[in-house]
Amino acid sequence: MKPSSIKYTIYIDQYPFSTKLNQLQLIISATAKINSDSNSNSCSNKEFDNTTSESSDYVKLSLSSKSLYGRFIRRVLVDSVPISISNELLDKSLGAISDSHTSQSFIGINIPIYNKNVIIDLDFSLLLNSNPSTTNYNSICSQKPSSGLSKAKLAGIIISCCAVAIAITVATVVTIKKKRNLKKEIKVFYNKLVAMK
């Protein structure tokens, strides 16, 4: 067992199997969740690996920079005898939750028929990721909350405002010049009119 792991031992008493061909499937739910307010831009990811080792299956539930790592040993004690078993991922059939703040996985431990009892060992570890789940291609990430307008929209608004301000200034200057010119022409016309009398 790795350091900083939490070990679970599951003990199952007799079970009334209907035939000798039956088996029991123990379903383990592993869930990692973060508060949606604490990290508004988070990512989740999950991996199930049953090929790395011949003796164990692994599930890794990642949320941003932390991972819940579960190890499911492929050997159990059935009536005090070590026996190989199989584990399977049941996420699709049981509807596991997967969003940017929650990562859930269901693992089925397939136990053959037994008479007295079964003892199953599994362990979980909480790890810090050197490779955060944001870099994984199959991660589910939340969108950063919009901080307002995009840079392109902001630039468009600023340019439009500047153009309108320039147009108003030019129109004002032209209007003032026309009024001055009109006043001058009226004064000249008045002076000519007075001179004619």
Phi, psi and chi 1 to 4 in degrees:
 res  aa     phi    psi   chi1   chi2   chi3   chi4
   1 MET       -  139.0 -169.5  165.2  109.2      -
   2 LYS   -76.1  151.8  -65.4 -179.4 -180.0  179.9
   3 PRO   -62.1  153.2  -11.6   18.7      -      -
   4 SER    64.0   26.6  -57.4      -      -      -
   5 SER  -101.6  154.4  -64.9      -      -      -
   6 ILE  -107.6  122.3  -60.2  170.4      -      -
   7 LYS  -100.1  134.8  179.8  178.4  177.6  175.5
   8 TYR  -115.8  134.2  -69.9   95.1      -      -
   9 THR  -117.6  122.5  -61.0      -      -      -
  10 ILE  -107.8  125.9  -60.0  170.3      -      -
  11 TYR  -114.9  122.7 -177.1   87.6      -      -
  12 ILE  -118.6  124.2  -56.2  173.3      -      -
  13 ASP   -76.3 -170.5  -89.9  -25.8      -      -
  14 GLN   -53.5  146.2  -66.3  176.5  -24.9      -
  15 TYR  -132.3  134.8 -176.3   82.0      -      -
  16 PRO   -80.4   83.2   27.9  -32.3      -      -
  17 PHE   -68.3  140.4  -68.2   96.6      -      -
  18 SER   -81.4  -31.8   57.5      -      -      -
  19 THR  -139.6  168.5   69.7      -      -      -
  20 LYS   -77.1   -6.8  -67.4 -164.4 -179.6 -101.3
  21 LEU   -91.0   -9.4  -61.5  175.0      -      -
  22 ASN   -74.7  161.5  -74.6   18.3      -      -
  23 GLN  -140.0  164.1   66.7  177.3    3.0      -
  24 LEU  -109.7  135.8  177.6   68.8      -      -
  25 GLN  -114.3  115.5 -174.3  176.2   58.0      -
  26 LEU   -91.9  124.8  174.0   66.7      -      -
  27 ILE  -104.3  122.7  -61.0  173.8      -      -
  28 ILE  -105.3  130.3  -57.0  -69.4      -      -
  29 SER  -105.5  124.0  170.5      -      -      -
  30 ALA  -115.4  126.1      -      -      -      -
  31 THR  -132.5  132.7  -55.0      -      -      -
  32 ALA  -119.8  131.1      -      -      -      -
  33 LYS  -143.4  142.2 -175.1  174.0 -175.2  173.3
  34 ILE  -120.9  154.9   58.7  172.3      -      -
  35 ASN   -64.7  127.9 -175.8   -8.9      -      -
  36 SER   -64.5  -21.8   59.6      -      -      -
  37 ASP   -82.0  -25.1  -63.7  -23.8      -      -
  38 SER   -74.4  -29.9   66.9      -      -      -
  39 ASN  -143.4   89.0 -169.3   -2.3      -      -
  40 SER   -65.3  -22.6   59.3      -      -      -
  41 ASN  -113.4   82.1 -173.6   30.9      -      -
  42 SER  -120.5  162.3   63.0      -      -      -
  43 CYS  -132.8  147.6  -68.0      -      -      -
  44 SER  -126.3  155.0   74.1      -      -      -
  45 ASN  -157.3  148.0  178.5   31.3      -      -
  46 LYS  -138.3  147.4   63.5 -179.1  157.7 -173.6
  47 GLU  -136.4  141.8  -60.4  169.3   30.7      -
  48 PHE  -126.3  124.5 -178.0   73.1      -      -
  49 ASP  -124.9  115.0 -173.8    5.3      -      -
  50 ASN  -118.9   21.2   57.9    0.0      -      -
  51 THR  -118.8  -13.2   57.7      -      -      -
  52 THR   -65.9  -43.0  -55.1      -      -      -
  53 SER  -133.4  147.7  166.6      -      -      -
  54 GLU   -77.6  -14.8  -68.9 -177.2   18.3      -
  55 SER  -104.5  -12.8   62.0      -      -      -
  56 SER  -143.8  154.8  -58.3      -      -      -
  57 ASP  -114.9  149.9  -66.8  -36.8      -      -
  58 TYR  -126.1  143.7  -62.2   90.8      -      -
  59 VAL  -125.7  136.3   66.0      -      -      -
  60 LYS  -129.2  116.0  179.8 -179.4  173.9 -173.4
  61 LEU  -106.8  115.3  -53.7  176.6      -      -
  62 SER  -110.0  138.0  -60.0      -      -      -
  63 LEU  -132.1  111.2  -72.0  168.7      -      -
  64 SER    52.8 -107.6  -64.1      -      -      -
  65 SER  -105.9   10.3   62.0      -      -      -
  66 LYS  -123.1  150.7  -63.6  172.3 -172.8   73.4
  67 SER  -135.2  140.1  -71.4      -      -      -
  68 LEU   -99.7  119.7  178.0   65.7      -      -
  69 TYR  -114.6  119.3 -171.0   74.7      -      -
  70 GLY  -114.7  138.3      -      -      -      -
  71 ARG  -117.3  124.9 -177.1  170.6   65.7  113.9
  72 PHE  -113.7  107.4  -62.2   84.0      -      -
  73 ILE   -72.8  137.9  -59.3  171.0      -      -
  74 ARG   -85.9   12.5  -70.5 -168.4 -157.8  152.2
  75 ARG  -126.6  135.3  -66.3 -168.4   59.9   83.2
  76 VAL  -131.3  162.8  -62.4      -      -      -
  77 LEU   -94.6  112.3  -73.5  177.4      -      -
  78 VAL  -109.7  114.3  174.7      -      -      -
  79 ASP    51.7   44.7  -63.3  -31.7      -      -
  80 SER    67.9   14.6  -59.1      -      -      -
  81 VAL  -118.6  127.4  176.7      -      -      -
  82 PRO   -68.3  128.8   -5.9   12.5      -      -
  83 ILE  -135.0  142.8  -68.2 -178.0      -      -
  84 SER   -77.5  140.3  -67.1      -      -      -
  85 ILE  -130.8 -179.8   54.7  142.5      -      -
  86 SER  -125.6  151.7   65.3      -      -      -
  87 ASN  -120.1  146.4  -59.2  -51.4      -      -
  88 GLU  -140.9  149.2   63.3 -178.6  -67.1      -
  89 LEU   -83.0  128.0 -172.3   63.1      -      -
  90 LEU  -116.7   21.3  -58.6  172.3      -      -
  91 ASP   -58.4  -44.9  -71.8   -4.4      -      -
  92 LYS   -67.4  -44.8  -71.4 -178.1 -177.6  175.3
  93 SER   -73.2  -25.7   60.2      -      -      -
  94 LEU  -105.2   -0.1  -65.2  177.9      -      -
  95 GLY    67.4   57.0      -      -      -      -
  96 ALA   -64.0  144.8      -      -      -      -
  97 ILE   -80.8  130.4  -60.1  168.7      -      -
  98 SER  -141.6  108.4  -70.7      -      -      -
  99 ASP  -143.1 -173.8   59.8   34.4      -      -
 100 SER   -69.1  -16.9   60.2      -      -      -
 101 HIS  -114.4   -5.6  -64.0   90.2      -      -
 102 THR  -139.4  137.7  -54.2      -      -      -
 103 SER  -132.7  121.6 -174.8      -      -      -
 104 GLN  -129.3  147.0 -178.5 -179.8   41.1      -
 105 SER  -144.3  143.2 -166.7      -      -      -
 106 PHE  -113.9  126.1  -66.4  102.0      -      -
 107 ILE  -118.1  126.6  -64.6   89.0      -      -
 108 GLY   -96.4  124.0      -      -      -      -
 109 ILE  -100.6  113.4  -59.1  172.4      -      -
 110 ASN   -89.0  114.4  -59.3  -47.1      -      -
 111 ILE  -109.8  128.2  -55.6  163.7      -      -
 112 PRO   -71.0  169.3   24.9  -30.6      -      -
 113 ILE   -58.2  144.0 -168.7  167.4      -      -
 114 TYR  -145.5  167.4   62.9   92.3      -      -
 115 ASN  -103.5  -50.3  -65.5  -42.7      -      -
 116 LYS  -102.4  -60.4  -66.0  179.0 -175.6  174.5
 117 ASN  -160.7  168.1   58.2   40.0      -      -
 118 VAL  -134.2  137.6  174.3      -      -      -
 119 ILE  -121.5  124.4  -60.4  173.7      -      -
 120 ILE  -120.2  133.2  -56.3  167.1      -      -
 121 ASP  -112.5  135.1  -76.0  -32.0      -      -
 122 LEU  -147.5  158.4   39.4  116.6      -      -
 123 ASP  -141.1  154.0   55.9   78.2      -      -
 124 PHE  -127.4  146.8  -72.0   90.6      -      -
 125 SER  -133.6  146.4  -55.9      -      -      -
 126 LEU  -103.8  120.5 -176.6   62.2      -      -
 127 LEU  -122.4  153.5  -54.7  171.9      -      -
 128 LEU   -93.5  131.8  -68.3  175.7      -      -
 129 ASN   -84.3  132.9  -71.1  -18.5      -      -
 130 SER   -80.9  -22.9   58.7      -      -      -
 131 ASN  -115.4   93.5 -132.0    0.3      -      -
 132 PRO   -59.6  156.7   -6.0   10.9      -      -
 133 SER   -65.7  -11.5   55.9      -      -      -
 134 THR   -68.3  -21.3   54.0      -      -      -
 135 THR   -91.0   -7.0   60.7      -      -      -
 136 ASN   -83.4  138.4 -163.5  -48.0      -      -
 137 TYR   -67.0  -27.3   70.9   93.9      -      -
 138 ASN  -104.4   24.0   62.3   -9.5      -      -
 139 SER   -75.8  150.9  -67.0      -      -      -
 140 ILE  -106.6  118.5  -59.9  171.1      -      -
 141 CYS  -119.5  147.9  -62.2      -      -      -
 142 SER   -86.5  156.6   63.8      -      -      -
 143 GLN   -83.8  143.1  -62.1  -64.1  -37.2      -
 144 LYS   -63.2  139.7  -75.2 -174.9  177.7  179.6
 145 PRO   -62.6  139.0   13.7  -19.4      -      -
 146 SER   -64.8  128.6  177.9      -      -      -
 147 SER   -92.2   20.1   61.7      -      -      -
 148 GLY   120.5 -137.2      -      -      -      -
 149 LEU   -87.1  152.6  -59.6  171.0      -      -
 150 SER   -71.7  165.9   69.2      -      -      -
 151 LYS   -62.6  -38.4  -70.3 -179.1 -179.5 -179.4
 152 ALA   -65.3  -44.1      -      -      -      -
 153 LYS   -65.1  -41.7  -72.2 -179.9 -178.5  177.5
 154 LEU   -61.9  -43.6 -147.9   54.8      -      -
 155 ALA   -63.0  -42.0      -      -      -      -
 156 GLY   -61.6  -42.4      -      -      -      -
 157 ILE   -65.3  -44.3  -69.4  170.3      -      -
 158 ILE   -63.2  -45.7  -68.7  169.7      -      -
 159 ILE   -63.4  -42.6  -69.4  170.6      -      -
 160 SER   -62.6  -44.2  -61.7      -      -      -
 161 CYS   -61.8  -42.9  -71.0      -      -      -
 162 CYS   -63.3  -42.6  -70.8      -      -      -
 163 ALA   -63.5  -42.8      -      -      -      -
 164 VAL   -64.3  -43.0  167.4      -      -      -
 165 ALA   -61.9  -42.1      -      -      -      -
 166 ILE   -64.8  -42.5  -69.8  170.4      -      -
 167 ALA   -63.4  -42.0      -      -      -      -
 168 ILE   -64.0  -42.1  -69.7  172.1      -      -
 169 THR   -62.7  -46.6  -55.3      -      -      -
 170 VAL   -62.6  -44.8  167.7      -      -      -
 171 ALA   -62.1  -40.6      -      -      -      -
 172 THR   -64.4  -46.5  -55.8      -      -      -
 173 VAL   -61.6  -45.2  167.9      -      -      -
 174 VAL   -62.9  -44.1  168.0      -      -      -
 175 THR   -61.9  -44.3  -55.7      -      -      -
 176 ILE   -62.7  -43.6  -69.1  171.8      -      -
 177 LYS   -63.6  -42.0  -79.2 -170.7  174.4 -173.3
 178 LYS   -63.5  -41.8  -80.7 -172.8  178.6 -176.4
 179 LYS   -62.8  -42.3  -79.5 -174.5  178.3 -178.4
 180 ARG   -63.2  -45.7  -76.4 -175.2 -176.2  166.5
 181 ASN   -62.2  -41.7  -73.9  -18.3      -      -
 182 LEU   -63.6  -41.7 -174.0   60.2      -      -
 183 LYS   -62.0  -43.2  -79.6 -176.8 -179.6 -179.5
 184 LYS   -62.1  -45.4  -78.6 -177.1 -175.0  177.8
 185 GLU   -64.3  -39.9  -74.1  178.2   16.5      -
 186 ILE   -64.2  -41.2  -70.3  174.3      -      -
 187 LYS   -64.1  -44.3 -166.4  174.1 -175.4 -179.0
 188 VAL   -63.9  -44.5  167.1      -      -      -
 189 PHE   -63.2  -41.5 -179.3   72.5      -      -
 190 TYR   -63.7  -44.8  179.9   75.5      -      -
 191 ASN   -61.4  -40.0  -72.3  -21.4      -      -
 192 LYS   -66.2  -39.3  -77.3 -177.5 -177.7 -179.5
 193 LEU   -64.8  -41.7 -169.2   61.0      -      -
 194 VAL   -67.5  -37.3  169.2      -      -      -
 195 ALA   -68.8  -29.2      -      -      -      -
 196 MET   -75.2  -25.1  -74.2  170.9  124.1      -
 197 LYS   -76.3      -  -74.3 -173.9  180.0 -178.2
